[in-house]
Amino acid sequence: MLAKKQWACILDSLVELKTLLLVACLLCGWSFESWRPLQHGDERALKVRLRHAVNNFMMAVVSTLVSRGLALVTLLYALQWSQQQGVGLLAGSDLPVAFNWLAALLLIDIWQYGWHVMNHRWPFLWRFHVVHHADTTMDVTTGLRFHFVETALSTLIRVPVFILLGVQVEHLLMYELVVLPVVLFHHSNIRLPSSLDRVLRWVIVTPGMHWVHHSNIRAETNSNYSSLLSVWDRLFGSYRTRDDIAEVQLGVIGTEYTSLWRMLWLPLLGQPKQADADDSPAEKSG
């Protein structure tokens, strides 16, 4: 089994690669948002956009510092152990290598879908996840805006789940690199041609799909949970679209917190409104 120093090197390499990818995606997203925004107005002035981006980015730094430590001592070490012991669904399969990797990507992605649903349905988890939904002026940096408690819980709960699934370290690293640009893309304030958005959303989550999820209408917040592949929402009946996506009112009523300090304290300031568990997404597809 690899020593902790070796795992630290692996994690550092991943962080460096993800950082380069992150910077490239943020720069591209910012450029396209400036050129062709989905929503625009006086509130999109450069000074306001910069302040908004810095606050979201600082929240991401705090969350990354917490999750990095947890990943080093728990998740990666546990996956390394389970891989050597041959534990888990994928470990016992006779699939060809390519299909094994595809199966791992699908299993991780469907878990992300289920975890996202739980963050909306369970009041304790929603208390922290609402920090992400409290953003009323979404842009590419909204994809980084998660409370550190949510990030920590997400990392810890992955340990038993991924061991049972037989997810290997390299599977997880591959998924993280694939999902990052997609998550930043579908949070971005980019107006795509409607025909292009419709085509793309048959495979991946797009702004036209995910902005509905960030609506301040409860039934819409309670839809479109997918992170990478859009198939899960279609499969489980949580897929919802709107023709007037540029008119979506973003955020959660009563939680308009923009500063880093307020975002950190929001979960402790009382239970915000939660999307009702019995709200059924509209049967509209597109």
C-alpha positions as CSV (number, residue, x, y, z in Angstrom):
1,M,0.0,0.0,0.0
2,L,1.3,3.4,-0.9
3,A,2.6,5.6,1.9
4,K,0.9,8.8,2.9
5,K,3.6,10.8,1.2
6,Q,3.0,9.1,-2.1
7,W,-0.7,9.8,-1.7
8,A,0.1,13.4,-1.0
9,C,2.1,13.6,-4.2
10,I,-0.8,12.0,-6.2
11,L,-3.2,14.5,-4.7
12,D,-0.9,17.4,-5.3
13,S,-0.6,16.4,-9.0
14,L,-4.4,16.2,-9.3
15,V,-4.8,19.6,-7.7
16,E,-2.3,21.1,-10.1
17,L,-4.0,19.6,-13.1
18,K,-7.5,20.6,-11.8
19,T,-6.2,24.1,-11.1
20,L,-4.9,24.5,-14.7
21,L,-8.3,23.2,-16.0
22,L,-10.2,25.4,-13.6
23,V,-8.3,28.6,-14.6
24,A,-8.8,27.8,-18.3
25,C,-12.6,27.2,-17.8
26,L,-13.0,30.3,-15.7
27,L,-11.3,32.5,-18.3
28,C,-13.3,31.0,-21.2
29,G,-16.5,31.3,-19.2
30,W,-15.9,34.9,-18.2
31,S,-15.1,35.8,-21.8
32,F,-18.2,34.2,-23.2
33,E,-20.3,35.7,-20.4
34,S,-19.0,39.2,-21.3
35,W,-19.7,38.6,-25.0
36,R,-23.0,36.8,-25.0
37,P,-24.7,36.8,-21.5
38,L,-27.9,34.9,-20.8
39,Q,-29.0,37.6,-18.4
40,H,-27.6,41.1,-18.3
41,G,-28.3,44.5,-16.8
42,D,-26.8,47.2,-14.6
43,E,-26.2,44.6,-11.9
44,R,-23.7,42.9,-14.3
45,A,-21.3,45.9,-14.2
46,L,-17.6,44.9,-14.1
47,K,-17.1,46.0,-10.4
48,V,-20.1,44.0,-9.3
49,R,-19.1,40.9,-11.3
50,L,-15.6,41.0,-9.9
51,R,-16.8,41.2,-6.3
52,H,-19.3,38.4,-6.9
53,A,-16.5,36.2,-8.4
54,V,-14.1,36.9,-5.6
55,N,-16.6,35.9,-2.9
56,N,-17.6,32.7,-4.7
57,F,-13.9,31.9,-5.3
58,M,-13.0,32.4,-1.7
59,M,-15.8,30.1,-0.6
60,A,-14.3,27.5,-3.0
61,V,-10.9,27.9,-1.4
62,V,-12.3,27.3,2.1
63,S,-14.2,24.2,0.9
64,T,-11.2,22.9,-1.0
65,L,-8.9,23.2,2.0
66,V,-11.4,21.2,4.1
67,S,-12.1,18.5,1.5
68,R,-8.4,18.1,0.5
69,G,-7.5,17.1,4.0
70,L,-10.5,14.7,4.3
71,A,-9.7,13.2,0.9
72,L,-6.1,12.6,1.9
73,V,-6.8,10.8,5.2
74,T,-10.1,9.1,4.2
75,L,-11.4,8.8,0.7
76,L,-8.2,8.1,-1.3
77,Y,-6.7,5.9,1.4
78,A,-10.0,3.9,1.6
79,L,-10.2,3.5,-2.1
80,Q,-6.6,2.3,-2.3
81,W,-7.3,-0.3,0.4
82,S,-10.5,-1.5,-1.3
83,Q,-8.7,-1.8,-4.6
84,Q,-6.0,-4.0,-3.1
85,Q,-8.6,-6.1,-1.3
86,G,-10.7,-6.5,-4.5
87,V,-13.8,-5.2,-2.7
88,G,-16.8,-3.8,-4.6
89,L,-19.0,-4.2,-7.5
90,L,-16.6,-3.2,-10.2
91,A,-13.7,-5.2,-8.6
92,G,-15.6,-8.4,-9.1
93,S,-16.7,-7.7,-12.7
94,D,-15.2,-9.3,-15.8
95,L,-15.8,-6.2,-18.0
96,P,-13.2,-5.2,-20.6
97,V,-11.1,-2.2,-19.4
98,A,-13.0,0.4,-21.5
99,F,-16.4,-0.8,-20.3
100,N,-15.1,-0.9,-16.7
101,W,-14.1,2.8,-17.0
102,L,-17.4,3.7,-18.5
103,A,-19.3,1.8,-15.8
104,A,-17.3,3.7,-13.2
105,L,-18.1,7.0,-14.7
106,L,-21.8,6.1,-14.8
107,L,-21.9,4.8,-11.3
108,I,-20.1,7.9,-9.9
109,D,-22.4,10.2,-11.9
110,I,-25.6,8.5,-10.8
111,W,-24.4,8.7,-7.2
112,Q,-23.9,12.5,-7.7
113,Y,-27.4,12.7,-8.9
114,G,-28.7,10.8,-5.8
115,W,-26.6,12.9,-3.4
116,H,-27.9,16.1,-5.0
117,V,-31.5,14.9,-4.5
118,M,-30.8,14.2,-0.9
119,N,-29.4,17.7,-0.4
120,H,-32.7,19.1,-1.5
121,R,-35.0,16.6,0.3
122,W,-33.3,16.4,3.7
123,P,-33.6,19.6,5.8
124,F,-30.2,19.2,7.5
125,L,-28.4,18.8,4.1
126,W,-30.4,21.6,2.5
127,R,-29.3,24.0,5.3
128,F,-25.8,23.9,3.8
129,H,-26.7,23.3,0.1
130,V,-28.8,26.5,0.1
131,V,-25.6,28.5,0.2
132,H,-25.1,27.4,-3.4
133,H,-28.7,28.3,-4.4
134,A,-28.6,31.7,-2.7
135,D,-26.7,33.1,-5.6
136,T,-29.1,35.5,-7.4
137,T,-26.7,36.5,-10.2
138,M,-25.3,33.2,-11.5
139,D,-22.1,33.0,-13.5
140,V,-19.3,30.5,-14.1
141,T,-18.1,31.0,-10.5
142,T,-21.4,29.8,-9.1
143,G,-20.2,26.3,-9.9
144,L,-17.5,26.7,-7.2
145,R,-19.8,28.1,-4.5
146,F,-20.4,25.3,-2.0
147,H,-20.3,25.5,1.8
148,F,-17.4,23.6,3.3
149,V,-19.7,21.5,5.5
150,E,-21.5,20.2,2.4
151,T,-18.1,19.5,0.7
152,A,-16.9,17.7,3.8
153,L,-20.1,15.6,4.1
154,S,-19.9,14.8,0.4
155,T,-16.4,13.5,0.7
156,L,-17.0,11.4,3.8
157,I,-20.2,9.8,2.5
158,R,-18.3,8.8,-0.7
159,V,-16.1,6.4,1.4
160,P,-18.6,3.6,2.0
161,V,-20.5,4.2,-1.2
162,F,-17.4,4.0,-3.5
163,I,-16.0,1.0,-1.6
164,L,-19.3,-0.9,-2.2
165,L,-19.3,0.2,-5.9
166,G,-15.6,-0.8,-6.3
167,V,-14.6,2.7,-7.6
168,Q,-10.9,3.0,-7.9
169,V,-8.7,6.0,-7.3
170,E,-8.1,6.5,-11.0
171,H,-11.8,6.3,-11.8
172,L,-12.5,9.1,-9.3
173,L,-9.7,11.3,-10.7
174,M,-11.0,10.7,-14.2
175,Y,-14.5,11.7,-13.3
176,E,-13.4,14.8,-11.4
177,L,-11.5,16.1,-14.5
178,V,-14.4,15.4,-16.8
179,V,-17.2,16.8,-14.6
180,L,-15.4,20.1,-13.7
181,P,-15.7,21.9,-17.0
182,V,-19.3,20.7,-17.4
183,V,-20.3,22.0,-14.0
184,L,-18.7,25.3,-14.7
185,F,-20.3,25.4,-18.1
186,H,-23.9,24.8,-17.0
187,H,-23.6,27.4,-14.2
188,S,-22.3,30.0,-16.5
189,N,-24.2,33.1,-17.7
190,I,-23.8,32.1,-21.4
191,R,-26.6,32.5,-23.9
192,L,-26.3,29.5,-26.3
193,P,-28.4,29.2,-29.5
194,S,-31.5,27.4,-28.3
195,S,-31.0,24.7,-30.9
196,L,-27.5,24.0,-29.7
197,D,-28.6,23.9,-26.1
198,R,-31.3,21.4,-26.9
199,V,-28.9,19.1,-28.8
200,L,-26.2,19.3,-26.0
201,R,-28.7,18.6,-23.2
202,W,-29.5,15.2,-24.7
203,V,-26.0,14.2,-23.4
204,I,-24.7,16.7,-20.8
205,V,-26.3,19.3,-18.5
206,T,-26.4,22.8,-20.1
207,P,-27.1,26.3,-18.9
208,G,-30.6,26.1,-20.4
209,M,-31.3,23.0,-18.3
210,H,-29.5,23.9,-15.0
211,W,-30.7,27.5,-14.7
212,V,-34.2,26.0,-14.2
213,H,-32.8,24.2,-11.2
214,H,-31.6,27.5,-9.7
215,S,-35.0,29.2,-10.1
216,N,-36.7,30.6,-7.0
217,I,-39.8,28.6,-7.9
218,R,-39.9,25.6,-5.6
219,A,-41.1,23.1,-8.2
220,E,-38.3,24.2,-10.6
221,T,-35.7,24.0,-7.8
222,N,-36.9,20.5,-7.3
223,S,-35.8,19.4,-10.8
224,N,-32.7,18.9,-13.0
225,Y,-30.4,17.5,-10.4
226,S,-27.8,15.9,-12.8
227,S,-24.2,17.0,-12.7
228,L,-22.6,15.6,-15.9
229,L,-25.0,13.4,-17.9
230,S,-28.6,14.6,-18.3
231,V,-29.9,11.1,-18.7
232,W,-30.6,10.7,-14.9
233,D,-33.2,13.5,-14.8
234,R,-35.0,12.0,-17.9
235,L,-34.8,8.5,-16.4
236,F,-36.1,9.4,-12.9
237,G,-38.7,12.0,-14.0
238,S,-37.0,15.1,-12.6
239,Y,-36.3,16.7,-16.0
240,R,-37.9,20.1,-16.6
241,T,-37.4,22.9,-19.1
242,R,-38.5,26.5,-19.8
243,D,-38.8,28.3,-23.0
244,D,-38.1,31.7,-21.3
245,I,-34.8,30.6,-19.6
246,A,-33.4,34.2,-19.7
247,E,-36.4,35.3,-17.5
248,V,-35.7,32.9,-14.7
249,Q,-35.6,34.5,-11.3
250,L,-32.6,33.0,-9.5
251,G,-32.0,32.2,-5.9
252,V,-34.0,31.1,-2.9
253,I,-36.4,33.6,-1.3
254,G,-35.0,35.1,1.9
255,T,-31.4,34.0,1.4
256,E,-29.8,36.7,-0.6
257,Y,-26.3,36.4,0.9
258,T,-23.4,37.5,-1.2
259,S,-20.4,38.1,1.0
260,L,-18.1,35.3,2.1
261,W,-18.9,35.9,5.8
262,R,-22.6,35.7,5.2
263,M,-22.3,32.6,3.1
264,L,-20.4,30.9,5.8
265,W,-22.9,31.8,8.5
266,L,-26.1,31.3,6.4
267,P,-26.7,27.7,7.6
268,L,-26.7,28.9,11.2
269,L,-29.2,31.7,10.7
270,G,-32.3,29.7,10.7
271,Q,-33.9,27.1,8.4
272,P,-34.3,28.7,4.9
273,K,-37.2,27.7,2.7
274,Q,-36.7,24.2,1.2
275,A,-38.1,22.9,-2.0
276,D,-41.2,20.8,-1.1
277,A,-40.5,17.1,-1.2
278,D,-43.9,16.5,-2.8
279,D,-43.5,19.0,-5.6
280,S,-43.6,17.1,-8.9
281,P,-41.6,18.4,-11.8
282,A,-43.6,19.3,-14.8
283,E,-43.9,16.7,-17.5
284,K,-42.3,19.0,-20.1
285,S,-39.4,17.8,-22.2
286,G,-37.3,19.5,-24.7
